[in-house]
Amino acid sequence: MRRGLLRTGQVFAMLATAGLLGAHVVQWDRVRVDAVTLALLGLLLVIPLAELIRKVKIGDFEAEIGREEVAKAQAKAAVELPPTEADGTTISEQRIQQLLRDDPRLALAKVRIDLEEALKRLYASAHPDPDPRRVSLSRMVDGLVRREVLSGSVASALRDVIGLANRAVHGEYVESQAAEELAKLGLRLVSELQQTYVQRVLKPLESVVIQSAEVDGYSAARYRVTTIVPLVDKPTRNTYIFDQLAMNSFLENYKEYAEFIVAVERL
């Protein structure tokens, strides 16, 4: 359909130009060929072809996201990021894959949101005082690099992906293949940020060597566990009494529960 539109526009332009040329040659008084006429003719040609214009370049500015830009971002993180796994995709990844088929620009917007959330969480763990809501994403990345939480290559890839996703969200054309590769790289970066966050929060604040008898005491003890169920009309606080075996069973599928632990007390 695009080729047909282009052909039609070319034929129309040729006929219009030929008509103006003929009128100019025979000096037909009713037709006046001047700069305004030629400008309007050019505008008339461009209007039906506007949707076919995918790339505009003025100096260093480009109004298209191509695979070359995405490839540069991929190269920066290729050494440190693990390869994409074919299996085990999360619900968020499945959602983005569906959006890529329906609306690549919306898929990149979702990747941008996921990156922002993961960055804010990691930044808050490394900077407990400042409010992440008042810090730009670029400053978060810089701050995490300074504290050696992120490597320079991952940080550079993050800046590129966030910048390219912002451009796509604000209307720049992005090739479908480039959008897919950019989304995949964004998901790998989200996973990297999440893993880095987990490693930080699960790192013990203190490690003390204890005796075997103390270990046996903790293993044989019972514990009062208090949880909160927030996602109901009437939020509730639950209290359990667990031994170590029951505690292990409870924590096995903890992320699937609609409640969270608020206190653990040894009885």
C-alpha positions, -999 to +999 in steps of 0.1 A: +000+000+000+029+023+008+045+016-025+012+023-043+009+056-024+044+066-034+038+057-070+006+078-070+024+107-055+052+105-080+028+104-109+008+133-096+039+154-091+051+146-126+018+156-142+015+187-121+051+197-129+046+190-166+014+211-166+032+240-150+061+237-174+038+237-204+020+268-191+053+285-185+066+276-220+035+288-238+033+318-215-003+312-205-014+343-187-040+325-165-013+304-150+015+321-131+045+300-121+065+316-093+082+305-060+049+303-042+035+280-068+065+257-066+064+257-028+028+248-027+034+220-053+062+206-031+039+208+000+012+190-019+036+162-027+049+159+008+016+157+027+005+123+014+040+110+019+045+123+055+038+089+071+065+074+049+092+097+063+109+076+090+142+094+094+149+131+098+185+141+104+196+177+112+232+179+122+237+154+150+199+151+157+181+120+144+144+114+146+146+077+143+158+049+166+177+023+145+193-010+153+228+007+153+220+027+184+206-003+201+236-024+192+259+002+208+240-001+241+240-039+239+278-039+234+284-019+265+266-044+287+274-076+268+304-085+290+287-083+324+250-091+317+240-127+315+225-139+282+187-139+278+171-171+289+146-187+266+125-202+295+113-189+327+100-155+316+081-135+342+046-121+339+061-087+332+083-101+305+053-119+289+034-086+290+061-067+273+064-094+246+027-091+239+030-053+238+059-056+213+035-074+189+007-049+195+024-016+201+063-014+203+062+021+216+040+011+245+062-019+252+092+004+255+072+027+278+066-004+301+103-012+300+111+024+310+087+022+339+102-011+351+137+003+349+127+034+369+111+013+396+141-010+399+165+019+399+146+037+427+145+006+448+183+000+444+191+037+449+171+038+482+190+008+495+223+025+488+212+061+498+189+057+528+186+094+534+176+111+501+141+107+487+144+088+454+113+107+441+133+139+440+163+125+422+165+121+384+173+087+369+206+099+355+217+111+390+206+078+405+228+060+380+257+083+387+253+079+425+252+041+422+284+042+402+301+064+427+292+039+455+304+011+433+270-006+433+269-005+395+297-010+371+305+017+345+295-005+315+261-014+330+255+022+340+263+034+305+239+008+290+212+020+314+216+056+303+214+045+267+183+024+271+165+050+292+173+077+267+162+056+237+130+045+255+123+082+263+127+091+227+104+063+215+077+073+241+079+109+229+070+100+193+102+091+175+099+062+151+116+030+161+121+000+138+102-031+150+135-051+152+152-023+171+123-021+195+124-058+202+162-057+208+159-026+230+131-042+251+152-074+256+182-053+267+159-033+290+146-065+306+181-078+312+190-046+329+159-047+350+169-083+361+204-071+368+191-042+390+168-066+409+195-091+415+219-064+427+192-051+451+185-086+465+223-091+471+225-059+490+194-063+512+203-100+520+238-092+530+240-095+569+248-065+589+268-086+614+281-122+614+291-137+648+305-172+654+283-192+679+286-226+696+269-258+684+247-258+715+232-225+706+225-237+671+207-267+686+186-244+708+175-223+679+167-253+658+145-269+685+128-236+695+093-224+686+086-190+672+057-166+673+053-151+638+031-121+632+019-112+597-003-085+581-029-092+554-034-058+536-052-066+504-087-071+518-116-048+528-107-053+564-069-057+568-060-082+595-030-091+617-023-129+620-002-146+647+013-181+642+033-204+664+059-223+643+087-248+649+116-247+625+099-272+601+067-253+600+087-220+595+104-236+565+071-246+550+056-212+555+086-194+539+088-218+509+060-200+490+061-168+509+061-146+478+027-160+467+009-151+499-012-120+503+004-112+536+038-102+549+058-109+580+062-080+605+077-098+635+094-131+645+099-138+683+116-168+698+095-184+725 
